[in-house]
């Protein structure tokens, strides 16, 4: 078993004349055997520090790291049965691809026949058979990263740790390499913990995603659960590209329904009539401030909607139109809030144009502006 459990994990970096800087703040996380767990968040959120504590490269201030049922706080990195793939490849420039991949096994005094079999098996898996005699300087960035992956694979460890391994690759190579890593996980059936700041990588690769901010865990869930049911404003805004739109305002009762009314002192406020589901969640927030969140794909050009609901339709101004080929991103303005709509690529829009948009509330959320928690 290669289950990884973090309990009350804390990391404080000493600070001269101060209490220290809390990089990781009392987090708990369970990574199941054979699971692909992604740690994602902005720079400085503590994700790489957490990974380094699992690897034994960073001293733990308090709490425990358990790998395969054994607490490893005092175990040396080389004895934890983990393999780590770094952002900068960390290859030996004077060694060939074969020698780089075999080096760790030679240090552990594996028989030459075993080393050769493992290296060639990993090279075949990664498409490196024709590059074994080359040195790193003769390889592309993507090939070097595959060598780093191969060096980890030959170890056959309990746990693979990835620290932003695709950050140095160009956009096209990132896509192909992340696909290779996902295929490797399916083939090896190993436990993998992967750190990235790129939420697209997180969504496409992880069995589950752990979203971090300021050393705390914001939410741990499957990708679509995070996308469709965020626990708080941070997760809602971080997961998704383009991110969720947020409007600040107040809930008002009018006749037989509840509406969200945007704060817009200088003009006509955006008003959206809530459906029964949202209204039911927000009954105690009537006449109180809330944040209304809706994703770009849930905002439609009213001309493309059959019988648009007038209570959920608003006139707004186009600021910028970005044709993307398969879709067009519209940057729209209510007078108080700029937001994004994802619309059909066949439609044409001009800056300054007034358009009617309709909100699909099946993909909308309400948040408490003080606690930033989703209303449930």
N, C-alpha and C positions, 0 to 999 in steps of 0.2 A: 504494500500500500504506500502511496506517495501523497497522502493528504497533508496539507499545510494549514496550520492553525496559528493565528496571531491573537494573543490575549493581552489586553490592557497595554499595548505596545506604545512606548513613549521614547522620543529622542529629543534631547535638549542639547544644543550646541553651546558650549561655554562662551560667555561674553565678559570681557574685561570690565570690572566694576559694575556688573549688572547681574540680573537673575538668569541670564542665558536666553537663547532663542529657541522656542518650541517649534521644531520642524514637524514632528509627528505627535499627536496629542491623544493618547489613551485610546487607540483604535482596536477594534475586534473584527477579525475577518477569518472565514473558513473557506479554504479552496479544496474542493473535493478531488479525490483520486481521478486522474485522467481528464480533469477539467481544464479548459482554456480560460483563464481569468485575466481580464485587462484592467489595469489601474490607469485611470485617465483623469486629467485635470490640467489647469494652467500651470505655467512655470512657478515653482516655489510652493506647490501645494503639498509636497512631502512624498510623492509617489516614488521617485528614484531613491530617496532615503529609506523608504520602507523596503524596497527591493534589495538594497545593499545590506540592510539588517538581516533579511532572510538569507542572503548569501554569506553573511559573516564578515563583510567588508567594512561595516560600520558598527561601532560598539553600541549596544542597547542600553539606554538609560534606565528603563524599567519595563516590566512585562516579559512575556515569553514568546519564543518562536518554536513551534513543534513541527517536525518533518517526519512523516511516517510513524507517528506515535512516540517519537523521542524528542525531548526538549534539547535544543541545540545551541542554547545561548553561549555555552562555554566550549563548543566544538569548533575546531579550526575550519576555515572555509574548505580546505582540501579534503576534509573528512566528512563533509555534509552530504556528499553524493549529489551535488548539484552541478549544473554547467551553465555558464553565463555568456550571453552574446551582447557585446557592447556596441555603442553608437559608432565608435571610431575604428571598428574591426579588430584592432590590437593584434595584427599579424606581424610575424618576424620578417623583416624585409630581406634578410640574407638567406632565408629558407625557401625551398620550393613549396608549392601547394601541398604536395604529398607530405613533406616534412612538417609543415605547419599543422596539418591535420593529425599527424602521427605523434607529435611532440608530447602531448599529455600522457599518451599511453606508454611512450618510452620511459618517461619519468616514473611511471608506476610499474615498470619492468615487466610489461606484457610480453609474451612470446612474439617473435617476429612474424610468425605465420598468422597469429590472431590480429596483430596490428595491420598487416597487409590486407587481410580479409575485411576488416572493419572499415579501413580507409577506402578501399575500392567499392564496398557496398554503399557507403555514404556518397562517394563521388558519383556513382551511377544514379542514386536517388536525386542528386542535385544538378545533374547534367554537367559534371566537371571532369568526366573521364579524359577528355582531350587536353586538360590544362594542368595535370598533375606535375609536370616537369617545369612549369613556369614559376617565376617569382612574382610576388604581389604587384611590383611596379608594371608588369606586363598585362595586368588585368584591369577590367573596368570596375567601377564602384560596385555595380551589382554582383559581379563575379567575386570580388573580394568579400562581400557580405555573405555570399554563399559558402565561401571557404570558412568563414567564421562560424556559420551554421554547421558545416561539416565537422569542424573541430569539436563542436559541442555534441553532435550526434554520435560520433565514434565512442564517446565516453559511456553512452547508454545510461545516463544518470536517472535518479528518481524524479528530479524536477529540473525543467529548463527555465531559466530566467532571461528575459529580453529587456534591455534598457534602451529604448528608442532606437532600435536597430536600423530603421529605414530613414532616419532624419537626414543623412548625407546623400540620399539618392534623388535623382530628378523625378518629376511627377509620374511619368510613364513607368519608370523602373520601380517606383514605390508600389504601384498597383500590381505589377507582375510578381514582385517579391513577396508582398503580403499574401498573395494567392498561394505561392509556394509554401509559405510558413503554415497556412491553413491546411494545405494538403499533407504537409509533414505531420501535423498534429493528428489528423485522421489516420495516417499510416502507422505512426509510432504509438499512438494511444498513450502518450505521456502526459504528465501534469505540466502545464505551462503557465507562467505568470509573465505578463507582457505589459511594459510601461510605455505610454505614449501620451502626447498632448493633443494628438489628432483624433477628434471624435469620429471621423469617418473610418479610420483604422479600427477604432474600438467597436463601432457598430458592425462592421463587416467581419471581424475576426473572432470576437469573444463569445463564449458560451454564456458568460455573465460579465457584467461590467461593474467595477467599483469606481464611483465618481468621488474625487477628493477635492477639498478646498481648504486652504490654510491649516493643513495638518489634520483635518477631520474628514471622516467618511460622510458624504452627503446622502448616498443611496447605493445599494448593491442590488442588481436585478438583471434579468435577461435584456438584451438590446431593445426589443420592441416594447417590453414592459416599461423601460426607462423613457422611451419615446412617447408612448401613449398615456402613461400614468406617472409623470414625474412627481416626486414628493414635495418639491420646493421650487422656488423661483430660479435658484442657481442651476439645478439639473435641467429644468425646462429650457433655460436660455443657453446652456452649454451643449446639450445633445440636440442635433439637428442642424442641417446646413441648407439654406440660411436658417438662422435661429428663430425660435418662437418670437412673435411680436407681443409686446406688452403695452397695455393702455391703463393709465391710472384714472380712477373715477369713483363713483358712488352708485350703490344700488337703490333704485327708486321703484315704488309700487305705483302703477298706473292702471286703473280699472281692474281687469282680470289677469294682469300679468306683471312680472317684475322685469325691469330694464336696467341695463348698465348704462350710466350716463358719464361720459368722459369729462374730466376736469379741463375746461377750455374757456377761461375767462374772457379771452379776446375774440371769440367767434362762436359759431354754432357748434355745440358739442356733438361728438359722435354718440349716437344712441342705438343700442342693440337690445332687442327684446329677447330675454332668456327663454330657453326651452324648459320643460318640466324638470329634467334631470339637474340642470344647473341651478334653477330656482330652488329646488328642494335642498341642495347643499348649502344654500346661502341665506336661509330664512332668518338666522340670527344676525345677519349683516345688513339688514335693511337700513337705509339712511346712514350707512357707515362706509368708510373708504375701503376699496378693494382694488386688486390688480386683475384685469381681464387679459388672458393670454390666448392667442390663437396662432396656429402655424400658417406659414405662407400658402401652402397648398389648400388650405381651408378657406381662402379668400378668393372669390371668383368674380370675373367680369360679369356683371348682371346680364349683359346681352347674350351670354352663353348659357344662362340658367333658365330652365323652363319654369315659368310662373314664380319668379323670385319673391320671397316674403318681404313686403315693404317695411316690416318692423326690424328686419335684419339687413337692410340695404341702406347704403350711405353714399353721398356724393363727396368725392375727394379729388385732390389735385395730383397729377403725375409730376414727380420731380425728375426722375431718370427712368428710362427703359433700357434694360440690358438683354438683348436677344442672345440666347445661349444655344440655339440650334434646335434642341428637343423641347425647349420651353423658353419663356420670357419672364424675367424678374422685373417687376414693377416696384419702384420706390415711390410710395404715395405719402401724402401729407394731409392730415385732418385740420391743420392749423395749430394743433398742440402736440401732435405725435407724428413722427415719421415711421412708416412701417413698410413691410415687403409683402407683395402678393406674387404667387407663382401661377402664371396664366398660359394660355395656348400660344405656341410660337407663330401661329398664322395671323394673330392680331397685331395691329400696328398702333403705336402710341407716340405722342409728341410731348415734350416737356411743356408744362403749363396747362396741358389739356385737363378738363374736368371729366371724370368717369364715375360711373355707378358701380359699386362693388357690393357683393352679398356675402355674408359670413355664414359658414357651415358650422353650426354649434356642436356637431358630434365630435369635433376635434378641438373644442375650446375648454379652457380651464379658468378657475378663479383662485386667487391667492390672497392670503392675509398680508397686507403691506408691512405690518410690524414684525410678525414672526417669519414671514416669507414662506410659510407652509401652504400647501395646496388645500383647498376646502374639499373635504370628503364626506 
